[in-house]
Amino acid sequence: MRAGGGHSVIAVPVMELDDVIRDRTARYDSSFVSADPTFAHAHITLLGPWLDFPTHDDLLTVADVLASEAPFSFELDEVGEFGDGTLHLLPEPAGPFHRLITRLAASFPQTPPYAGRYADVVPHLTFEHRLTGASAAGIRSELGDRLPVRARAERVDLQWWANHDCHVQHSWRLGR
């Protein structure tokens, strides 16, 4: 980890919900609200935490993996909850996300998804946590007519997450 903290994440931006997630971020810890207009607070993590200082070859490896998956459409409609109380939206279809997660993790075994904390990685967009008083029913009610959220994965970002320093370090297009 870099001096001063922070970590990198390879993620699919979900701009269709960025206003909602950005508002939540501002409410709970405004130091993670990014001034970078390309930064997606709403995202689906593919690999993170990732390398603090990726080399040119590391970036090329990511580009090669991402080139293997054509852009794809997905929907977010189902609200789920992990055992730790994290409330999230599940993408459907999940297959393209699983493929990218699996290939990136195999390419960078030194940085397993979520630092290896989970045996089964579930693609998701983190929305809220039960500790804040949120519930799956409350999220469904709040999002109302926005559900299902229809989105398209065309771009993948290398994001840096740190207090007062959230920004996009690199972007790639999916497909060749």
ZIMOZI-V369582 format. One record per residue. N is the residue number from 1. SS is DSSP state (A for helix, B for strand, O for the rest). OMEGA is omega as a letter, one per 40 degrees, with the letter a starting at -180 (* if undefined). D_FIRST is the distance of its C-alpha to the first C-alpha in whole Angstrom. Layout:
# ZIMOZI-V369582
n ss omega d_first
N SS OMEGA D_FIRST
N SS OMEGA D_FIRST
This chain:
# ZIMOZI-V369582
n ss omega d_first
1 O i 0
2 O i 4
3 O a 7
4 O i 8
5 O a 6
6 O i 7
7 B i 7
8 B a 9
9 B i 13
10 B a 16
11 B i 19
12 B i 22
13 B i 23
14 O a 26
15 A a 28
16 A i 31
17 A a 29
18 A i 27
19 A a 29
20 A a 29
21 A i 25
22 A i 25
23 A i 27
24 A i 26
25 A i 22
26 A a 24
27 A a 26
28 A i 23
29 A a 21
30 A i 22
31 A i 18
32 A i 17
33 O a 20
34 O i 20
35 O i 22
36 O a 22
37 O i 25
38 O a 23
39 O i 21
40 O i 22
41 O i 21
42 O a 23
43 B i 22
44 B a 22
45 B i 18
46 B i 19
47 B i 15
48 B e 12
49 O a 9
50 O a 10
51 O i 8
52 O a 6
53 O a 9
54 O i 12
55 O i 15
56 A i 19
57 A i 20
58 A i 17
59 A i 18
60 A i 22
61 A i 21
62 A i 20
63 A i 23
64 A i 25
65 A a 24
66 A i 25
67 A a 28
68 O a 29
69 O i 30
70 O i 32
71 O a 32
72 B i 33
73 B i 34
74 B i 33
75 B i 34
76 B a 32
77 B a 35
78 B i 34
79 B i 32
80 B i 30
81 B i 29
82 O a 26
83 O a 27
84 O i 24
85 O i 26
86 B i 24
87 B a 27
88 B i 26
89 B a 29
90 B i 29
91 B i 30
92 B e 33
93 O i 33
94 O a 30
95 A a 31
96 A i 29
97 A i 26
98 A a 26
99 A a 27
100 A i 24
101 A a 22
102 A a 23
103 A i 23
104 A i 20
105 A i 19
106 A i 21
107 A a 20
108 O a 16
109 O i 17
110 O i 13
111 O a 12
112 O i 15
113 A i 16
114 A i 14
115 A i 12
116 A a 16
117 O a 17
118 O i 20
119 O a 23
120 O a 25
121 O a 22
122 O i 25
123 O a 24
124 O i 24
125 B i 24
126 B a 23
127 B a 25
128 B i 25
129 B a 25
130 A a 28
131 A i 27
132 A a 28
133 O a 32
134 O i 31
135 O i 33
136 A i 33
137 A i 37
138 A i 36
139 A i 33
140 A i 36
141 A a 39
142 A a 36
143 A i 36
144 A a 39
145 A i 41
146 A i 37
147 O e 37
148 O i 37
149 B i 34
150 B a 35
151 B i 32
152 B i 32
153 B i 29
154 O a 29
155 B i 26
156 B a 22
157 B i 19
158 B a 16
159 B i 14
160 B i 11
161 B i 11
162 O i 11
163 O i 14
164 O a 16
165 O i 14
166 O a 15
167 B i 16
168 B i 17
169 B a 16
170 B i 18
171 B i 21
172 B i 23
173 B i 27
174 O i 28
175 O a 31
176 O * 32
